[in-house]
Structure formats: structure tokens, C-alpha cells
């Protein structure tokens, strides 16, 4: 797994061990040379079953190199990965990714699960002054193209929700001077500190990203911003979450049709989102 997310599984009672995939070390030609010993070292694992949920040629090769007795993956895997599986699990083309992953259980002869429990580790307190649910947590940046907010939008958001406090987290950089109601924690928190901050927030606003899914799993009050990704397929797996898509804010409703997706990313109405977040945060905590 990606080394950045490894702490999510550390100390989990149903996980015996994890193996980090050091993505950054394997970039470029020299990275390929460093990757070969790591990849061939997987053969010592020899599991009974290797399950590939990423569905790429790279992950399918890892499953094969582990010398698993049985390799299982999804039918919509890309880059020819399905040729490397012993069992290919059929999936629906218009269902949420969590439901697609859960289909593997039935292939393995396990009971069907419709309401999974996401067992996350406890958070690590970051700052005692942020423990009273009087702030909005903003996660503005993501790796995917055109998913992130601009620096100007972050500034607009923080200005508009004043005097409610805003805590900004994630990986990235803001060169603008943020208003006095804002605490900038970009590049300063661990995964477990992020979990604590999500739980301590009055409301979470996040672009389509990993921390958004963590907030949905924790069941924190959440609004997920989708400029081009389909929230029914990759949005928060939580019907209580809010979605911004195509200029509208609505509940997630996993089984409802999504709005038509634009061919190009939709311009995020940051003031609409900020006003909504401010209203929810103040309702949840009148002192905010």
C-alpha cells in the first residue's frame, strides 16, 4: 500500500502486517532499477489469496509476484490486468467503488456485506485548543487533475465564513496571507492527527480526496466537492454526507442518479459552499 496511508492499518486487529509501496523512490529510470529488488522480494509472502483492488497492471503484477495460490481482481481492471488474475469478479458499471470491492467477498464464498464498518485507528490529538468543535476543517488540495481549489478560492472561503474559525489541512502550499480566523496546518499533520482534526471539527469541507473518504468513514458532518468526478461512483460512502456538484448542494444519496457530468471541470462556486458550511457549523455550535 502507499506508504502515506499505512498508519490507517497500523494496530488494526484484523491486519497481521502491511507492506509499504515507496512510490517516490521508484520514479524515473533509476527508480525502476530500485523497484526490481523490492518487487521480486514479494515472492516470500506466498499468501493463500491475493486481492487486487487497484486494478492496474502494476498492482496485478504485485499480486502475481507474491506467488499467491489464488489471485483475484475486478472485471473493470485496466491495462490488461485481468489477464493476470485467476478469478475475475464481475462488477456493475454504475455502482460505488466500495460496493464494487465488496463483490469480491461473494467470489471468495463469504457472506454479502451491504453496510461495511470502516475500522480506523484513533486520532492523535493535535492541539487542545481545537477540541471544542468550533471550527470548519478545509481540505482544499488533491492529486487528481482539476480537483483542487485555487489559492484564491481558499482565501475567499476563509474570508466568507468569518468569524467562524477555519483549519486548513493537507499537502500543498498557499502563498497568500490568510485571514485571522484561519489556522494553516498544510504539510504539518500526520494521518492520525488528521483523523483527530476531522473528528474535532464542527464541519468538514473537502475536495474529492483520501481525507474526504476518511471523514465519511468517521461519519463527520461533511461536504464533498466534485468538479468532474461522479460522487455516486467515487464520492463519500455515507448517505448523511453533503455533495457539491454542478452548482447544487444535496445529500449524497448513493442510489440516486447523479447530475449530468460536464465534459470539462465545473467552476466551483466557493461562496455558495462557504455560506452553506458556515450555516451548518453555527447550527452545530452556536458559539462558533
Order of alpha helices (4+ residues) and beta strands (2+ residues): alpha-beta-alpha-beta-beta-alpha-beta-alpha-beta-beta-alpha-beta-alpha-beta-alpha-beta-beta-alpha
